[in-house]
Amino acid sequence: MLLWVGLGNPGPEHARQRHNIGFMAVDAIARRHGFPLWRKRFKGEVSEGRIGGVPVLLLKPLTYMNASGESVQAAAAFHKIPPERVTAFHDELDLAPGRLRVKQGGGTAGHNGLRDIQRAFGTPGFQRVRIGIGHPGHKDRVTGHVLGNFAKEDAAWVARLLDAIAEAAPLLAEERPEAFMTRVALLTQREEAR
């Protein structure tokens, strides 16, 4: 089984924030692949299904970003899922809006959700799907940018990207991250060209 974690903050006041694009990504995957309704478990919400024949547990921690590791570690321990089979979907300041990169292990780049998962596992060995939200240009504006809602003009690229992530998800489930990234890029470029 794979554990795919969307990072975000709970509550309707956070639902459209850039920091919550991880929640949005796993929601899109759940819808596209016919996962059952979310249920409360492991200090979060979970939905279990199959993507391309591979069993996947989707998780949205409800512990707030800074304590994401509590929920992720609990779910991974219960299902005996090692860190290298865990993928965190999260916002990434250092990628242009609408761009996506997959990375196995590495640093946290100041992302508190990643930092807490790394703390909980005791290793940086989990996979990350880095979803670009762009940088506001100055470090003093980062918090407001990350915790701000997507602007109306962002709606089109956000919808395209989330749809592409959901469509390409079977490639990620097959542990083909390069193919997943390529497919997402092709799908988003095709939509931009229309």
N, C-alpha and C positions, 0 to 999 in steps of 0.2 A: 504494500500500500504506500502511496505517496501522500504527504501532508502539504497542502498548499495554503499558505496563510496570507490573507489580505491585511495590511496594516492600516490603521486609522483610529479615529476616536469615536466612541459611541454617542448617540443622541442626534436628534434632528437638527440641532444648531450647528453640527459639524458635517452634516451629510454632503454638502456641496463644496467643501474646502479642498484645496489642492493636496493637503496632507492626507486626505481620505481616498486618494485614487486607488490605493491597494484594496480597500473595501469594494470600490466600484468595479474593479477588475474581477474579483472573485464572484461578485453578484452577476456580472455579465456571463462568466463561465457557467455558473449554476443555471442561469436561464437557458443558455444555448444548448446545454447538454442534458436538460431535463432532470436536474437534481431535485430531490424532495424539498419541502419547506424547511427553512432553518429552524433548529431547535437549540435551546440553551444547554450548554455543557462545557466543562473545562474553563469556566470563567469567560465564556465566549459564546458564539453561535456557530453551530456546525451543520454541514450537510454532506452526506456521503453518497457517492455514485460512481459511475465508470465513465472514463473518457478514452475512446479508442480501445476499449477492452481492459484498460488499466484501472484498478480501484484507486479512487482519490478521495481523501477527506479534505473538504474545504473548511477553513476556520477563520472567523473574524473575532479576534480578542476584544472583549468588552472591558478591559482593565485600564483603558487609556494607553496611549502610545508608549509612555515611559515605562510601563510595566507589562508590555506585550509578552515577555519571556515567560511569565507565570502561566499564562494560558497555553502558549506553544509547547512548553516543556511538559505540562500536564497531559496534553493530547498525545504528544509523541511518546511519553512514557507508557501511557495506558495501551496504546496500539503497538508498542515496541517498534517504533519507527526511528531509525538512526538519523542523526543530523544531516548526513549527506543526501537523504531522501526527503528533506524538508525544503520547500521553496517559499521565500517571502516576496510578495508583490508590494512594492513601495514607491513613494514619490522620490524623485532624484533631481536636486537643484542643478547639478552639473551636466545635465543633458538638456538639449533644446526641447521646447514643448512638442509633444507628440512623438518623440524618439524613444527607443526602447533598447536596452541591452540586458543580456543575461550573464551573470558572473557566478562562478562557484567560489565560495570562501572570500577572504580578503578583509579589508578594513570596513569601518562603519561610516566613514566620511561625516561624522558628527550626527548621524541619524539615530535618535534616541530609541526608536523601536528596534532597529538592528542591534544596537549596543546592548539592549536588555535581553534579546534572544541569545546573543553571543555569551552574555553573562550566565544565563540560565543553562545553556548547553555546556559551557566551559570550553567551547571551541568555535572558531569562525567558519567551520566547514560546511555550513548550509548554503544553498543556492539562493541568489537574489535575482528577481526580475525588476530592473531599475526602470521606472517609468518617468520620462522627462517632464518636468513642469517649468523648466527654465529658472534662471537666477534673476532677481530683481535689480542687479547691478551693483549693489553695495551691501556689505554684511549687516549694516544697521537696519536694513529693510527686510531681511530674511524672515524673521518671525511673522511679521504682518503678511508677507507674501504667502508663506506656507500655510498659515492659518486663515488666509482670506479665501473667499469663494471664487471659483472659476468665473471669469467675466462672461457676459453674453456672447461675445465674439469668439470665445474658446469652445462654445458648445459643439460646433461642427467637428473640430479635430478631436475633441475628447470622445465624442460618440463614435467616430471612425476608428480611433485607436482601441477603444474598449471592444468594439465589434470584431476587430482584427485579432485581438488577443484571444477572444472566445473562439473564433473560427480556427485559429492556428493551435489551440490548446492541445490537440492530439499529438502534435509533434513534440511538445514539451513533455507530455506524459510518456512518450516513447524514449525520453532522455536524449533528444536530438536538439539541443539548445540553438545551435547554429542555424539549422533548418527552420526552427521556430522564429528566430529573429528575422531571417530572410523573408519568410511568409508574411509576417506582420508588416515589414517594410513594403513588400509588393502590394499587399492589400490596401495599405493607407495611401500609397502613391497613386494607385489606380483610382481611388475615390477622389483624391485631390485633383486629378486630371479631368474629372467629369465636369 
